[in-house]
Amino acid sequence: MQDWMKRMMLFGVGLAALTREKTEEFVKELVKKGELSEKEGRELVRELMEKSKKVTRDLEAKTEEMVAATLQRLNIPTRKELDELKERVAKLEKRGE
């Protein structure tokens, strides 16, 4: 499961980089055609990148929620729950020694 999450995150990072490159390319064309000033172009790229980051954060949050809900439905313990159980077992073993 963690490998899948890593791949999705790397995909998102790659997509963000590609998106910035394509956005800058598109805006340069608009500037070149005289449809935007250079200042307007820089501002447009900045705004689009901010929106892209927000969408990426929202997508990550939704993905995490979906994974957590799926794990809960399947009754799979979380890392925290496993760590708590390990701690309890260690304490009980100490008492029994």
C-alpha positions in Angstrom: 0.0 0.0 0.0 2.8 2.4 0.9 4.5 1.7 -2.5 1.3 2.7 -4.3 1.1 5.9 -2.3 4.7 6.8 -3.1 4.1 6.3 -6.8 1.0 8.5 -6.7 2.9 11.2 -4.9 5.8 11.0 -7.4 3.3 11.1 -10.2 1.8 14.3 -8.7 5.2 16.0 -8.4 6.0 15.1 -12.0 2.7 16.3 -13.2 3.2 19.6 -11.3 6.6 20.1 -12.9 5.1 19.3 -16.4 2.2 21.6 -15.7 4.5 24.6 -14.8 6.6 24.0 -17.9 3.5 23.8 -20.2 1.9 26.8 -18.5 5.0 29.0 -18.9 5.2 27.9 -22.5 1.6 28.8 -23.2 1.9 32.2 -21.4 5.1 33.0 -23.4 3.1 32.4 -26.6 0.4 34.8 -25.4 3.0 37.4 -24.5 4.7 36.8 -27.9 1.4 37.4 -29.7 0.8 40.6 -27.7 -2.2 39.3 -25.9 -0.6 39.7 -22.5 2.2 41.9 -21.2 5.2 40.2 -19.6 4.1 41.4 -16.2 0.6 40.0 -16.8 2.1 36.8 -18.0 4.2 36.4 -14.9 1.2 37.1 -12.7 -0.9 34.6 -14.7 1.7 31.8 -14.3 2.0 32.6 -10.5 -1.8 32.4 -10.1 -2.2 29.2 -12.1 0.7 27.6 -10.1 -1.0 28.6 -6.8 -4.3 27.1 -8.0 -2.4 23.9 -9.1 -0.8 23.6 -5.7 -4.2 23.9 -4.0 -5.7 21.3 -6.2 -2.8 19.0 -5.5 -3.1 19.5 -1.8 -6.8 18.8 -2.0 -6.3 15.7 -4.0 -3.7 14.4 -1.6 -6.0 15.0 1.3 -8.9 13.2 -0.4 -6.6 10.3 -1.3 -5.5 10.0 2.4 -9.1 10.1 3.5 -10.1 7.4 1.0 -7.2 5.2 2.0 -8.0 5.7 5.7 -11.6 4.9 5.2 -10.8 1.8 3.2 -8.4 0.5 5.8 -11.0 1.1 8.5 -13.7 -0.7 6.5 -11.3 -3.7 6.0 -10.6 -3.5 9.7 -6.8 -3.1 9.1 -5.0 -1.6 12.1 -3.1 1.7 11.6 0.6 2.0 12.3 -0.2 3.9 15.5 -2.5 1.1 16.7 0.2 -1.5 16.0 2.8 0.6 17.8 0.4 0.9 20.8 -0.1 -2.9 20.8 3.6 -3.5 20.7 4.1 -1.2 23.6 1.4 -3.0 25.6 2.9 -6.4 24.8 6.3 -5.2 25.9 4.9 -4.0 29.2 3.1 -7.2 29.8 6.2 -9.2 29.0 8.2 -7.2 31.5 5.6 -7.9 34.2 5.6 -11.6 33.5 9.4 -11.9 33.8 
